[in-house]
């Protein structure tokens, strides 16, 4: 298998993928821009070391990133050279394992996405499976048992050189705050190989749920089991808990796990609320979870904060990037009314930025006159003692810095963009299907 990994076409495909992913430098400081020259100078040496089993990966750079709940998550960033080799190995491994994966696993697989997982969960709920076993794996990527994972790999991969190479990557130390820390379990988040390895590990869980005849949905380490009654849910939850504990040695976060009704259940940022359509009792439509709205509002606040050092055009560009990403992900949800309120709040934030950017009273007076305000009112408002946020919501700015004028400067309302990409807004929300956004 090591020859398949080192095949020139496979390596070049891996190189293009690593470059397109960009990403930060590892412990050696090498960036993706320097990777091609490094490969040109060291290709023969690297290939020789890999064939002889002498290749030693470098340490992983540990970086803590903030989570939405205020805590942090530790990412492991391999060097770009190791990322390239991991990507090359992952491409060969994926071909061997993809056909073994179950149908209801949607994470990190070709032609599958989070929206499909959410729609499958909605389909089950609307079919009457409304007692949901929600199981949260505690720090999954940090708790993967290396021995179990390597045994699963050995079933399909008989190449000892490749298995030893993967083991070296799994055991590579991580550099945290200048100190090297040994690793004896876990798969570092941030490496190209970790998504595939997590699917290989959790495919055993999928097989167990299939064997028990359960209806489930899994996206990476996020999964749920859907049943028709509380007793069945409790029975299924207990069996899966024992399987995870005894067979895969994966701990469960008991505080976040439990049996839930659809209205108290969220999956991948989506929630469920009952529809109020006559004759459709027991049907649920998709909405954005509270965490999803909070995350969006926080991003918009940072961009439209008056102290953020950027021009108005830069703010608009950043808003469009957030808008495309967030609405592209949540386009299946019923968010029409909330977006309308959010757009009004966002426009006032932009007016506040414009008002503060005018700074001096005389400049404010002249700009108000240019916008059509008479001289007396322009003078009075330019000298007002009202706070900037109060002025932004007052008639003096809402009637001058109008929606039309903001559009001319490049502003696009989130509601307008949502209407363009949301699939079949005129259909019942619980019957929507995933459409590709071009």
N, C-alpha and C positions, 0 to 999 in steps of 0.2 A: 504493500500500500504506500510505502514511503516514496516509491517511484511515481505513483499517481499524484502525490502531493507536490513533488518537485518537477512535474511536467511543466514545460515552459508556458503553455497556454493557461494552465491552472494558476501558475504564479502570477502571470500578467493580469489575469482576471482579479486575483486577490489584491494586487497592487492598485488597480483602478478603484476597487471598492474601498480600500483603506484611505486613498487620497480623497475620494468623494465624501467619505465620512468626516474628513478633517480631524478634529480632535486635538487634544493637548499633547505636548511632549512628555516622555516618561522620565525616568531618573537620569538618563544620559543627556537630556536636553535636546535631542534630535527632533526636528519637526518633519512633517510629511513632505515638505518641499525639498528636504535634503535626502529623502529616502532613495530616490532613483540613483543618485550619485553613489550613495553607500552600497547599493546592490551591485552597481557596475564594478566597483572596486573589490567587493568581498563575496561575489556570488559563488565562485569556485570553492572558497574556504568554507562557506556556510553549507553548501551541498555536501562537501566531503565530511564535515563534522556530523551532519544529520545521518548520512549513510553509515557512518561508523558508530553512531550512538554517543558521540562525544560533545554534542551541542549543549551548552549551558545557557538557559535564559537568564536575563538580568532581573533584578528585583523589580517589584511593582511599586508604583508611586501611589500612596494612599491620599485621597482628597476627600474631605467632608463637605457635602452639599446640604443646604437646608431643606427640610421637608415642610409640607403645608401645616403640620401639627406643631411646628416650632422645634422639633427635634432635628437631628442630622442623620444623613446616610453616608456610609463610607464607600466611596468608589475606588476601585483599583485600576490604575492606568498603566498597562504594560508599555514598554518602549515601542516605537513605530516598527522596528525590525521584528520584534516578537508579535506585534499585531498582524503584520503581513503573513508570517508563518502560521499563526493561529487561524487567520482567514483562509489560507490555503488548505489547512487540515479540515476546517469546518465545511468547506465546499465539497470535499470528498466524502466526509462522514455523512453529510446531509443526504447524499444520494443513497447511501446504504440504509439509513434509518427512516427516511420520509415515508416510505410505503408501510412501515410498521406502526406509525402513529395513528391514533384513533380519530374518527371523524369530528368529535366534539371538542378537540383541542385546537385553539385558534391563535395562540401566541407564537410569534416569530416563525411563521411558516409561510411558504409562497402562496399567493392568492388568498390569504386569510387575514382578517383584521379584527379589531376590537368591536366594531359596529356589528359584524356578523355574530359575534358571541352574545352581544346584548340583545339582538333580535331573536336569537334562538332561545334565550332565557324568557323574553317576552312571549314568544310562541308557546312555550311550556306553561307559563303562568296563565295565559288566556285559554289554555286547554284544560284548566282545572287543577294544575299542579301548583297549589298556592300555599304549601308549607315548605319553606325553604331552609335547608341546612347550610348555613353560611359559616365556612371554616376558614380561619385566617392562620396561615403558616407563619410561625414566629421566626423572623430573620432567616428566611429560607436560604438565600444565597450564602449566608455565613454558616449554615448548619449542615450543608451537604456532606455526607460521609464519603470520603475518597475511596475506601475499599469497596463499598457497594456500587459506586459509580463506575469504577474500573472493571468490576465483575460484569456489569451490564454492557460495557463497551466490548469486553472480550468475547461476548456471545457472537458479535458480528465482525469484530476486527481481530484477526489473528496475527497481525503484524506487530511483533514485539517492539520494534524500533519506534513505531507510531505510538504505542501504548506508553512506552517509557517517556517519550517526549511529552505526551499529555500529562503524565504524572509529574514531570519536572515543572510544568507550568502550574499545576495545581499546588505544588509544594513550594513554589518560589516565595521568598520572604517579601513582606510589604513594608515600605518605608513610610512611617507615620511620625511627623514632627521631628525628622532627623534621626529617628531610631528604627533599626531593622527589627521586625517582629516576625517570628516563625509562624508558619501556617500549617496546621495539621487537619483542617477541615474547611469546607466552604469553597465556593466558586466566585472569584472576584467579579463584581459587577463592573462593567466597563470594558471587558475583553470581548473580541469577536466570537470566541468559542463558548462563552458562558450561556447565551440563550439556547444553543443547541444542546449543551450538556444538561441544562435544567429540564428541557423537554424529554431527553432520554431518561432522566431520573423519574420524572413525574408521569411518564408513559406507563410505568408500572402501576401507578395509582389509577390511571384511566382504565387499564385492563381489569383491575380489581372491581371498579365500579361497573364496568360492562358485565363482568361475571356475575355480579349481584343483581343485574337487571335494573340498574338505577338510571334515571334521567339526570344528566349533569351538563355543566358548561365549564370549560377551563380555558383561561388565558394566562399562560405562564404559571406563576404560583397563585393566581387568583382563581378560585373555583367555588362552585356551589352545587348542591344536589337538590333537585326539585321533586317533591312528593305530594300525594293527595291528602294525607292525614298526619296528625301530630305523632301518633304512635309509630307509623312507618318512618317518619322523619327522625324520631328518636332512635329507632332501631338502626337505621342507615348511618346516622351520625356516630353511634357507638362503634359500629363495625369499622368504619373508615378511620376513626380515632385510633383504634387498636392496630389497624394495618399500618398507619403512619408511624406509630410509636414503635412497634415491634419489628416490622419489616424494613421500613425505610429510615428509621431512627430520626424522624423529623418532629420537632416539638410544635405544639399548637398554642396559639395565643387565646387563652380561654376568655379573656375580657372582651375580645372582639368577635368571638365565635358564638353561635347560638342558632336556635330555630326561630325564623322570622316569618311574618306575613309580608305580602308584597309592598305594602305602604311603608314598612320599616326596613326595607331591603334596598341596598344600592350595589351596583356592579359596574366597575370600570368608570365611575363618575356619573352614572345614570341612576335615576330613581324611578319609581312607578307610582302612579296615582290612578284611581278609578275614573273611567270615562262616564260622562253623564248623558250619553246618547240613548234615546228611548229604544228599548228592546235589546240593548247590549249590556245587560247586567252581568257583572263578573269579569268584564274586560278592563284591561289596564293600558294606559298610554305612558310613553316615556317622557321624563322630565330631567332636568339637570339637577344633580345633588347640590346640597348647600355648600359642600366643599368646592364644587366646580364653580359656583357663582362667586364664592369668596376669593378663589384663586384669580379669576378673571378681573374682579374689581381691584384687587391688589396690583395687578399688572398695569391696569389703566391708571390707577392713582400715581404709580411711579412715573409713567410717561407724561402725565399732565400735571405733575407737581410743579409749582411756580419756581422752585429753586433748582429744578433739573436744568443743567446748562445745555440748552439746544435751541435751535431756531424753530419757528412755527412749522416750517416745511418738514423738518426732521421729526417733529412730534407726529405729524400726520402720517409720515412714512412708517414710523414705529407702530402707530395705531393700526395701520393696514396689515402689518405683519401679524400682530396679535389677533386681529379680527379674522384673517384668513385661517390661521391655525386653529383657533378656538371654535369658530363656527363650522369649519370643515369637519371637526371631530364631533360636535354636538348637533349636527344638522338634522338628525333624526328626532330630536326631542321637541316637545311643545313648549316653545320659549317666546312666542310672539308678544304676549302682553308684557313680560318682564323686559324684553329687549327694548320695547317702546319707552318704558320708564328709564332704563339704563341710558338710552340715547339722549334723553333730555338732560340727565345728570352730567353726561360726558360733554355735551355742548356747553353747559355752564362752566365746566372745568376749563374748557378751551377759552371761553370768554374771559375767565379769571386770569389765565396766562397772558392773554393779549392786554388786558387792563394793567397788569403789573409790569408788562414790558414797556408800556408807554411812560412809566416812571414819573416824570415831572408834571406838575399841574398844567403848565402852559402847553406841553405836548399833548396832554389829554384833551385840553380845550380845543386845540386845532384839529385833532383827529375826529373829535365828536362833530365839529362843524363840517368836516369833509364827508362825514357819514349822514349829514342831513339834519343835524340838531340845530335849533336856532341859537343865536349868540348868548342870550341870557341863560338858557338852560345848560348850554355847554359850559359856561363859566361856573355856574352853581355846582354842577356835577364834578367838574374838574377839581373843585376845592372841598368836596364833601368829606366828612369825617367817618363815613360809613366804611366798614371793612370791605376788602376786595371781593370776598365771596358773596356778601350781600349786594354789592353793586352788580356782580355778574348775573344775579338772578332778578335784578330790577328791570323795569321797562326801558330804561335808558340804553341798556346794552342788548336786551332781547329784541328790541325793535330796530336796532341799528346793525349790530353784528348778527344778521339774520341767517337762517339756514341756507338760503340761496347764496349769500356772500361766502359762507363757510365752504359750500360746495365748489365755488369758483377757486378757492384756495386748495382744493384737493380732498376735502373731507367727504367721506362716504359713511352714511349711517349704517350701523350694524344691522338694523332691521331691513334696510334696502338690500344688503348683501345676502342676508338670510333668505329673503324672498326669492332670490335668484337661484340659490343652491339647494334649498330645502326640497326634498322629494315629495311631490304630490300633496301640496298643502290642502287641496280640496278633498282628499280622501280621508277616511277615518284613520286616526293616528296609529291605531293598533294594527293596521294592515300594511304599514309602510315597508318598503324593501330598500336595500342598500343600492345607491346609484353612484357611479363614479363622477367625481367633480373634476371638470376639465378647467 
